[in-house]
Every structure is written in C-alpha cells, then in structure tokens.
C-alpha cells in the first residue's frame, strides 16, 4: 500500500500565502544600489533568503538574487558575515591544574626509564605493518621492444 504524500491538512501556519515585500512596498524595479531593500532579503549570515520565507514569486526571486550578486560584486553587500561566539580565554583553567582535572601523570611501571629504551630507528618493525618503501624490492627493468618480453632476433643474413 503506497503512502499518501499529501501535506498535513491541520497545518494552519501555511494556510495563508505570504505576500512579497516588493508588492507591499510597490517596488517595480529591484535596484542593486538599494542596499537597504536588498538586506531585507538576506539572512544575518548574508545568505539570500528562500522564496518561501520572503514570499517572492519566481521572477521576483531571480531579480532579487541578481541584484544581490551585483551589489556583492560592487562591494556594497558582504558575501559572508561570520558570527563568532564569545568563549573563555585559553589560559583560564580556574582551579584546575595544567592538565585539567585529570591530574599529573606518574611514572609507568610497565616500561623502564627513557635512557634504557632503544631509539625509534633501532626498533624492529611492528608485526603486520607494511614494509617501508626503502626495504621494497628494486623496480623491474623495462622489457626490450619485442612486446612479449623476449629478446628480438635479427632476421637471418643481417648483422647488427
């Protein structure tokens, strides 16, 4: 049984069609120099608002989008407006220590002091690890121009 794709009939919010700002103000030409009008069609992050939010029809939305793009090109409107949140300062840890509330790391009993351990270069490779490129076999030599990997012989009677 196929599900019905009809929208919820109880949704009272969409019952009334939103009227365009351009119609209510009687704007017949969207000018890219009219920054105050264009800002009303942009979000706080400088994105172009959708038709369903502004109430524009398709033609009005194209005109508004084109005017916003022209105004951005002429540096009258921003491409992006970043909103930053205020955070605490990095060095401010309050009563916690330099490692937060995890405490100081003590010595580990399962390994000895650093001087006794071999350096990283002297260690054997881990099991299951891929060999390093330097330990790989040398690159194969290119085959002679015979095509099948065999040497090409000159026809009888000719010397090379």
C-alpha positions as CSV (number, residue, x, y, z in Angstrom):
1,X,0.0,0.0,0.0
2,X,1.5,3.3,-1.0
3,X,1.8,6.1,1.5
4,X,0.0,9.3,0.8
5,X,2.3,12.2,0.0
6,X,-0.2,14.9,0.8
7,X,0.7,17.5,3.4
8,X,-0.9,17.7,6.8
9,X,-4.2,19.5,6.5
10,X,-4.1,20.7,10.1
11,X,-1.1,22.9,9.4
12,X,-2.6,26.4,10.0
13,X,0.7,28.2,9.5
14,X,0.8,27.6,5.8
15,X,-2.8,28.3,5.2
16,X,-2.1,32.0,4.4
17,X,0.1,32.8,1.4
18,X,3.0,35.1,2.4
19,X,2.9,38.4,0.4
20,X,6.1,39.7,-1.1
21,X,7.8,42.7,0.3
22,X,8.2,44.0,-3.2
23,X,4.4,44.0,-3.7
24,X,3.6,45.6,-0.4
25,X,6.1,48.5,-0.9
26,X,5.2,48.9,-4.6
27,X,8.7,48.2,-5.9
28,X,8.7,47.6,-9.7
29,X,12.4,47.5,-10.3
30,X,14.9,45.9,-7.9
31,X,18.0,48.1,-8.0
32,X,21.3,46.7,-7.0
33,X,22.3,50.0,-5.4
34,X,19.3,49.9,-3.0
35,X,21.2,48.2,-0.2
36,X,18.6,48.7,2.5
37,X,16.0,46.9,0.4
38,X,18.4,44.0,-0.5
39,X,19.4,43.5,3.1
40,X,15.8,42.6,3.9
41,X,16.1,39.6,1.5
42,X,19.3,38.4,3.2
43,X,19.9,36.4,6.4
44,X,22.1,37.5,9.2
45,X,24.9,35.4,7.7
46,X,24.5,37.2,4.3
47,X,22.7,34.3,2.5
48,X,19.8,35.0,0.1
49,X,16.5,34.1,1.8
50,X,14.4,31.5,0.1
51,X,11.1,32.2,-1.7
52,X,9.0,30.5,0.9
53,X,10.5,32.9,3.5
54,X,10.2,36.1,1.6
55,X,7.0,35.4,-0.3
56,X,8.5,36.3,-3.7
57,X,7.4,34.7,-6.9
58,X,10.0,33.1,-9.2
59,X,10.6,36.2,-11.3
60,X,11.0,38.5,-8.2
61,X,13.3,36.0,-6.6
62,X,15.5,36.0,-9.7
63,X,15.6,39.8,-9.8
64,X,16.5,40.0,-6.1
65,X,19.2,37.3,-6.4
66,X,20.7,39.0,-9.4
67,X,20.7,42.4,-7.6
68,X,22.3,40.9,-4.5
69,X,25.0,39.3,-6.6
70,X,25.7,42.6,-8.4
71,X,25.8,44.5,-5.1
72,X,28.2,42.0,-3.7
73,X,30.4,42.4,-6.8
74,X,30.4,46.1,-6.3
75,X,31.3,45.6,-2.6
76,X,28.1,47.1,-1.3
77,X,27.0,43.8,0.4
78,X,29.1,41.2,2.0
79,X,29.5,37.7,0.6
80,X,29.7,36.2,4.1
81,X,29.1,37.5,7.6
82,X,30.7,35.4,10.2
83,X,29.2,35.3,13.7
84,X,31.7,34.4,16.3
85,X,30.7,33.2,19.8
86,X,32.5,34.6,22.9
87,X,34.5,31.8,24.6
88,X,36.7,31.7,27.6
89,X,40.3,32.5,27.3
90,X,42.7,29.7,26.6
91,X,44.9,30.1,29.7
92,X,42.0,30.4,32.0
93,X,41.6,27.0,33.6
94,X,40.4,28.2,37.0
95,X,41.3,26.0,40.0
96,X,42.2,23.1,37.7
97,X,45.8,22.2,37.0
98,X,47.6,22.4,33.7
99,X,46.1,19.0,32.7
100,X,42.6,19.9,33.7
101,X,41.1,17.6,36.3
102,X,43.0,14.5,35.1
103,X,45.9,15.0,37.5
104,X,49.6,14.6,36.9
105,X,50.8,11.5,35.0
106,X,53.1,9.5,37.2
107,X,55.8,7.1,36.0
108,X,54.6,3.9,34.3
109,X,55.8,0.7,35.8
110,X,55.5,-1.4,32.6
111,X,58.4,0.4,31.0
112,X,61.8,1.5,32.2
113,X,63.4,4.9,32.0
114,X,63.9,6.5,28.7
115,X,67.6,6.0,28.6
116,X,67.2,2.2,28.7
117,X,64.9,2.0,25.7
118,X,66.2,1.8,22.2
119,X,65.7,4.8,19.9
120,X,62.9,4.7,17.3
121,X,65.3,4.0,14.5
122,X,66.8,0.9,16.2
123,X,63.4,-0.8,16.8
124,X,62.2,-3.8,14.8
125,X,59.2,-3.1,12.6
126,X,55.8,-4.0,14.1
127,X,54.2,-7.3,13.2
128,X,51.6,-6.9,10.4
129,X,53.0,-3.5,9.4
130,X,53.7,-2.9,5.7
131,X,57.4,-2.7,4.9
132,X,58.9,0.7,4.3
133,X,59.4,1.8,0.7
134,X,63.2,1.7,1.2
135,X,63.0,-2.0,2.0
136,X,61.0,-2.8,-1.1
137,X,62.5,-4.8,-4.0
138,X,64.1,-2.8,-6.7
139,X,62.0,-1.6,-9.6
140,X,61.7,-4.1,-12.5
141,X,63.8,-3.5,-15.6
142,X,61.8,-2.4,-18.7
143,X,61.3,-5.2,-21.3
144,X,63.0,-4.9,-24.6
145,X,60.9,-3.6,-27.6
146,X,59.7,-7.1,-28.6
147,X,56.3,-6.8,-26.9
148,X,56.2,-10.2,-25.3
149,X,59.3,-9.9,-23.1
150,X,61.6,-12.0,-25.3
151,X,64.7,-10.7,-27.0
152,X,64.2,-9.7,-30.6
153,X,66.4,-11.6,-33.1
154,X,67.6,-10.1,-36.3
155,X,66.5,-11.9,-39.5
156,X,69.0,-14.3,-40.9
157,X,71.6,-12.9,-43.2
158,X,71.7,-9.5,-41.4
159,X,74.2,-8.3,-38.8
160,X,73.5,-5.7,-36.3
